[in-house]
Amino acid sequence: MRTLKDRSAAVDRTAEAAAVTATVARILADIEAGGDGAVRKYSEELDSWSPPSFRLSDEEIERIVATVPAQAIEDIRFAQAQVRHFAEKQLESMHEFEVETMPGVHLGQKHIPVASVGAYIPGGRYPLTASAHMTIVTAKVAGVARVAACTPPIRGEIPAATIAAMSLAGADEIYLLGGVQAVGMLALGTETVPRADLVAGPGNAYVAEAKKQLYGRVGLDLFAGPTEILVLADETADPFTVAVDLLSQAEHGPDSPAVLITTSEDLAREAIAHVEQILPGMPTKDMAEPAWRDYGEVHVVDTIEDAYAQTDERAFEHVEVLTADPRAALDRLRNYGSLFLGERTTVSFGDKVIGTNHVLPTRGAARYTGGLWVGKYLKTVTYQEITDAASSALLGEVCGRASRVELFEGHARSGDIRAAAHTGVSPEWTDHAFGPVRD
């Protein structure tokens, strides 16, 4: 492998990470102790935002949505229709079943929606309407009864398009509130806001740390880090397209990795040249430039098999395949959050409009998990029933022997009495009389 561009010298962010961890822990502890008052204190302190109520009334929502241009509303509805359709197909693929594994032994599986979900829709610098589609629409397709959604004000202003997206997605409660204080309110609950059973949605380093610290007390979609893109390309790819797509994800933040792995050195050099030409004029240069400088990589490998191997090793969130045979990657790759095949497809479609979910694993988590999907909002549970006495007796006998191997006498006795109920013979450890067989 030949490296034409690598990350700049690694920055030691240990102290910064420790400060984030400590700050988040303090805020969450204060919210747990102080409830609504603590939430308001931190909103005032961190966002200079303290309205009479963080929750928007139906009338306020209607008034805000009315300010959004008709074309924007139409586009939101289009994108949400794509997300809804794909989530419905995912739900259809999840089957409940009951099977008789032995005479009278019935085992089953069913899916129960989580009762209450907190959806965090990030903002801060830009209104991120698409996150409302991904978190709220998908939860509603799953059958979640209550979705409480939060999004922050943007420089003291109401992000009208985001509020519209949250409302159209089906949020039951909408709060104009951001950061750790929003995640803490959703996860821990306050005097006026019931706690959620699961919190979903991306956010900055503080939001991600809050979710990490709350894990176990509340369910989570996944731990999300900075957005990542890896473009896997051969000599058939267009270098200008490669450059544009790399920068499309670099603009998410100054620490967003953008990586090109290719079998063509000519393509690699041309793509780098295009990036350097495009960057100075990008309106989001303040984010994209440091991301490319500090986290951009370009590597040339000898074969397409080498490219697949390097891609799987990195296990990136987004993998865009620009090769002569992009669908071959479906059989060859296994570690990715979402796969984008061919030049007509782009990661940006996945982020905004195509219908697959954009809340995806980062920082190598694609080695063991996929992204947010309708199944994340469902609890897959099991049940069992035995209606045949002989089968209950057989299982009781085996349970008794297996439990005593593990020195679990209580478990063994629970099995013993099922066997005795069938045979009428009391086990040695009790003089309890068992009656005749009951069918």
C-alpha positions in Angstrom: 0.0 0.0 0.0 1.3 3.4 -1.0 0.1 6.4 1.0 -0.3 9.7 -0.9 -1.9 11.6 2.0 -2.1 10.6 5.6 -3.5 12.2 8.7 -1.5 15.0 10.1 0.4 14.6 13.4 -2.1 13.2 15.9 -3.4 15.7 18.4 -3.5 14.5 22.0 -7.0 15.2 23.1 -6.8 13.3 26.4 -7.2 16.4 28.5 -10.0 17.6 26.4 -11.8 14.3 26.6 -11.4 14.2 30.4 -12.9 17.7 30.6 -15.9 16.7 28.5 -16.4 13.6 30.7 -16.3 15.6 33.9 -18.5 18.4 32.6 -21.2 15.9 31.4 -21.1 14.0 34.7 -21.7 17.2 36.7 -24.6 18.3 34.5 -26.3 14.9 34.6 -25.9 14.8 38.4 -27.4 18.2 38.7 -30.3 17.4 36.5 -31.0 14.2 38.4 -31.1 16.1 41.7 -32.6 19.4 40.5 -35.0 18.4 37.7 -36.6 21.2 35.7 -34.6 23.9 37.5 -31.3 22.4 36.6 -32.4 21.9 33.0 -33.3 25.6 32.8 -30.0 26.7 34.6 -27.9 24.9 32.0 -29.9 26.1 29.0 -29.4 29.6 30.2 -25.8 29.1 30.9 -24.8 27.2 27.8 -27.3 28.4 25.2 -28.6 31.7 26.6 -32.0 30.2 26.1 -34.7 30.3 28.8 -38.3 30.6 27.3 -41.3 30.3 29.6 -41.6 26.7 28.5 -39.2 24.5 26.6 -42.1 22.5 25.3 -43.8 24.0 22.2 -47.5 24.0 22.3 -49.6 22.8 19.4 -50.4 26.4 18.5 -46.7 27.4 18.6 -45.8 24.5 16.4 -48.5 25.4 13.9 -47.3 29.0 13.8 -43.6 27.9 13.3 -44.4 25.4 10.6 -46.4 28.1 8.7 -43.2 30.1 8.3 -41.4 27.3 6.4 -41.4 27.7 2.6 -43.8 25.4 0.8 -41.0 23.7 -1.2 -39.1 22.9 2.0 -42.3 21.3 3.5 -42.8 19.3 0.3 -39.2 18.1 0.4 -39.5 17.1 4.1 -42.6 15.1 3.3 -40.8 13.4 0.4 -37.8 12.4 2.5 -40.0 11.2 5.3 -42.0 9.1 2.9 -38.8 7.4 1.8 -37.7 6.7 5.4 -41.2 5.5 6.3 -41.4 3.1 3.4 -38.1 1.5 4.1 -38.8 1.2 7.8 -42.2 -0.4 7.0 -40.4 -3.0 4.8 -37.9 -3.6 7.7 -40.8 -4.2 10.0 -42.5 -6.6 7.6 -39.2 -8.6 7.6 -39.5 -9.2 11.3 -41.7 -12.2 12.0 -43.3 -13.3 15.1 -43.7 -17.1 15.5 -44.7 -19.9 17.7 -43.4 -23.5 17.3 -44.1 -26.8 19.0 -40.7 -28.2 19.7 -41.9 -31.3 21.5 -45.4 -32.7 22.1 -47.2 -29.9 24.0 -44.1 -27.6 24.3 -44.9 -24.3 22.7 -42.2 -21.7 22.3 -42.8 -18.3 20.8 -41.3 -14.9 19.8 -43.0 -11.6 19.6 -42.0 -7.9 19.1 -43.2 -5.3 21.6 -42.6 -1.6 20.8 -40.6 0.4 23.4 -43.2 2.5 25.2 -41.4 5.9 25.3 -38.5 7.3 23.2 -36.5 10.4 23.5 -35.3 11.7 20.1 -32.4 14.1 20.0 -32.2 16.2 16.8 -28.8 18.1 16.7 -28.5 21.7 15.7 -26.2 24.3 17.0 -24.6 25.5 13.7 -27.1 24.2 11.1 -30.7 22.9 11.2 -30.5 19.1 10.7 -34.0 18.3 9.6 -33.0 14.8 8.3 -32.3 13.5 11.8 -35.9 14.0 12.7 -36.9 11.7 9.8 -34.5 9.0 11.0 -35.2 9.0 14.7 -38.9 9.9 14.9 -40.5 8.4 11.7 -38.7 5.1 12.3 -39.9 5.0 16.0 -43.5 5.7 14.9 -43.4 2.9 12.3 -42.2 0.6 15.1 -45.3 1.5 17.0 -43.8 3.6 19.8 -46.6 5.4 21.6 -44.7 8.4 22.9 -41.9 10.2 21.1 -40.5 13.2 23.0 -38.1 15.1 20.7 -35.6 17.9 21.5 -33.6 20.2 19.2 -31.6 23.2 20.3 -32.1 26.8 19.2 -29.6 28.0 16.6 -27.8 31.2 17.8 -30.9 32.1 19.8 -33.3 31.5 16.9 -36.0 28.8 16.4 -35.0 26.3 13.7 -38.3 26.4 11.9 -37.5 23.7 9.3 -36.4 21.3 12.0 -39.5 21.9 14.1 -41.6 21.3 10.9 -39.7 18.0 10.3 -40.2 16.9 13.9 -43.9 17.7 13.8 -44.5 16.1 10.4 -42.5 13.0 11.5 -45.1 12.5 14.3 -43.4 13.7 17.5 -45.8 13.7 20.4 -43.8 16.3 22.3 -41.4 18.9 20.9 -38.9 20.7 23.2 -36.7 23.6 22.0 -33.7 22.5 24.1 -30.3 21.2 23.3 -27.1 19.6 24.6 -26.5 17.5 27.7 -29.4 19.2 29.4 -31.8 17.9 26.7 -30.4 14.3 26.8 -30.4 14.3 30.6 -34.0 15.5 30.7 -35.1 12.9 28.2 -33.2 10.0 29.9 -33.7 10.9 33.6 -37.0 12.7 33.5 -38.0 15.8 35.6 -41.0 17.0 37.5 -42.8 17.8 34.2 -41.2 15.5 31.7 -41.5 11.7 32.1 -38.3 9.8 31.4 -37.9 7.9 28.1 -37.1 4.2 27.9 -34.7 4.8 25.0 -32.8 7.8 23.7 -31.9 8.0 20.0 -30.1 10.5 17.7 -26.6 11.9 17.0 -25.0 14.9 18.6 -21.7 16.5 19.5 -19.0 15.2 21.8 -21.0 16.3 24.9 -24.2 14.6 23.7 -22.3 11.5 22.8 -20.6 11.4 26.3 -24.0 12.0 28.0 -25.4 9.0 26.2 -22.4 6.9 27.2 -22.8 7.8 30.8 -26.5 7.1 30.8 -26.2 3.8 29.1 -27.8 1.1 31.2 -30.2 3.5 32.9 -31.8 4.1 29.5 -31.7 2.3 26.2 -29.6 3.8 23.4 -29.6 3.6 19.6 -25.7 3.5 19.5 -22.7 5.5 20.4 -22.0 7.9 17.5 -18.7 9.7 16.9 -17.7 12.0 14.1 -19.1 11.2 10.6 -16.8 9.0 8.5 -16.6 8.4 4.7 -14.4 5.9 2.9 -14.5 5.9 -0.9 -13.3 2.7 -2.5 -12.5 3.4 -6.1 -10.7 1.9 -9.1 -9.5 3.5 -12.4 -13.1 3.8 -13.7 -14.1 6.3 -11.1 -14.3 10.0 -11.8 -11.7 11.8 -9.7 -13.9 15.0 -9.5 -16.8 13.0 -8.1 -14.5 11.3 -5.6 -13.2 14.7 -4.4 -16.7 16.2 -4.1 -18.0 13.2 -2.1 -15.1 13.2 0.3 -15.6 16.8 1.1 -19.4 16.4 1.4 -18.8 14.4 4.6 -15.7 16.4 5.8 -18.0 19.4 6.2 -19.8 17.6 9.1 -17.0 18.6 11.5 -13.3 19.3 11.9 -12.7 15.8 13.1 -14.6 13.9 10.4 -12.4 11.3 8.6 -12.5 11.3 4.8 -10.5 8.4 3.3 -9.9 7.3 -0.3 -8.6 3.8 -1.0 -8.0 3.1 -4.7 -6.2 0.8 -7.1 -5.3 3.8 -9.3 -2.5 6.2 -8.4 -3.5 8.5 -11.2 -7.0 8.7 -9.9 -5.7 9.3 -6.3 -3.5 12.2 -7.4 -6.2 13.8 -9.5 -8.7 13.5 -6.6 -6.3 15.2 -4.2 -5.8 18.0 -6.8 -9.6 18.5 -7.1 -10.0 18.6 -3.3 -7.3 21.3 -3.0 -9.0 23.3 -5.8 -12.5 23.0 -4.3 -11.8 23.5 -0.6 -10.9 27.3 -0.6 -14.3 28.2 -2.0 -16.5 25.9 0.1 -18.9 27.8 2.3 -18.3 25.1 5.0 -14.5 25.4 4.7 -14.2 26.1 8.4 -15.2 22.5 9.0 -14.1 20.7 5.8 -10.6 22.1 5.7 -9.4 21.0 9.1 -11.2 17.6 8.6 -9.3 17.0 5.4 -6.0 18.3 6.7 -6.0 16.4 10.0 -8.1 13.3 9.2 -8.0 12.9 5.4 -6.2 9.9 3.9 -5.4 8.6 0.4 -4.0 5.2 -0.1 -3.1 3.3 -3.3 -3.3 -0.5 -3.2 -2.3 -3.1 -5.7 -5.6 -5.0 -6.2 -9.3 -4.7 -5.6 -9.0 -7.5 -3.0 -6.5 -5.3 -1.1 -9.0 -2.5 -1.3 -11.7 -4.7 0.2 -9.4 -5.8 3.0 -8.3 -2.3 3.9 -12.0 -1.2 3.9 -13.1 -4.0 6.2 -10.1 -3.3 8.5 -11.3 0.3 9.0 -15.0 -0.6 9.5 -16.2 2.9 8.5 -19.7 4.4 8.9 -20.2 5.2 5.2 -18.5 3.2 2.4 -19.0 4.5 -1.2 -18.0 2.0 -3.9 -17.0 3.6 -7.2 -15.7 0.7 -9.3 -16.4 -1.1 -12.5 -18.5 -3.7 -10.6 -19.8 -2.0 -7.4 -22.3 -4.7 -6.5 -19.4 -7.2 -6.0 -18.7 -5.3 -2.8 -22.0 -6.7 -1.4 -20.4 -10.2 -1.3 -16.8 -9.1 -0.4 -17.3 -6.4 2.3 -18.7 -7.1 5.8 -17.7 -4.2 8.1 -19.6 -1.0 7.3 -22.5 1.1 8.6 -24.0 1.6 5.2 -22.9 0.8 1.6 -23.3 3.2 -1.3 -22.9 1.4 -4.7 -22.0 3.1 -7.9 -21.5 6.6 -9.2 -25.3 7.4 -9.3 -25.4 6.9 -5.5 -23.8 9.1 -2.9 -23.5 9.1 0.9 -25.3 12.5 0.8 -28.5 10.7 -0.4 -28.3 8.5 2.6 -27.9 11.4 4.9 -30.8 13.3 3.5 -33.4 11.7 1.2 -33.0 8.1 0.1 -34.8 6.3 3.0 -32.1 4.2 4.7 -31.3 5.4 8.2 -28.3 7.8 8.6 -27.7 7.1 12.3 -24.9 4.7 11.9 -21.9 3.1 13.7 -18.6 5.0 13.8 -15.1 4.5 15.2 -14.9 0.8 14.2 -18.3 -0.2 15.7 -19.4 -1.5 12.3 -17.4 -4.6 13.2 -20.2 -5.6 15.5 -23.3 -3.6 14.8 -25.4 -1.9 12.2 -27.1 1.4 12.5 -30.5 2.6 13.8 -33.4 0.7 12.3 -37.0 -0.1 13.1 -36.0 -3.1 15.2 -34.0 -0.9 17.6 -37.4 0.4 18.9 -38.8 -3.1 19.4 -38.1 -5.5 22.2 -37.9 -9.0 20.8 -39.2 -11.2 23.6 -39.9 -14.9 24.0 -42.6 -17.0 25.8 -43.2 -20.6 26.5 -46.1 -22.9 27.5 -46.2 -26.7 28.1 -49.6 -28.4 27.7 -48.4 -32.0 27.7 -47.7 -33.7 31.0 -45.2 -36.2 29.6 -43.1 -33.5 28.0 -43.2 -31.5 31.3 -42.0 -34.6 33.2 -39.2 -35.3 30.7 -37.9 -31.7 30.9 -38.2 -31.8 34.7 -36.0 -34.9 34.9 -33.4 -33.4 32.6 -33.6 -30.1 34.4 -33.0 -31.8 37.7 -29.9 -33.6 36.6 -28.5 -30.6 34.7 -29.1 -28.3 37.6 -27.4 -30.6 40.1 -24.3 -30.7 37.9 -24.1 -27.0 38.4 -25.0 -27.3 42.2 -28.3 -25.4 41.7 -30.5 -27.4 44.0 -33.4 -25.0 43.9 -33.5 -25.2 40.1 -33.3 -29.0 40.3 -36.3 -29.2 42.7 -38.3 -27.0 40.4 -37.8 -29.6 37.8 -38.3 -32.5 40.2 -41.9 -31.5 41.1 -42.9 -31.3 37.4 -41.6 -34.8 36.9 -43.4 -35.9 40.1 -46.7 -34.4 39.0 -46.6 -36.7 36.1 -45.5 -39.9 37.9 -47.1 -39.3 41.2 -43.8 -40.3 42.9 -42.5 -37.7 45.4 -38.8 -36.8 45.2 -36.7 -37.8 48.1 -36.3 -34.3 49.4 -40.0 -33.8 50.2 -42.9 -35.7 51.6 -45.4 -33.6 49.7 -48.0 -35.9 48.1 -48.5 -35.5 44.3 -51.8 -36.4 42.8 -52.6 -38.2 39.6 -51.5 -37.1 36.2 -53.2 -33.9 35.0 -53.5 -33.3 31.3 
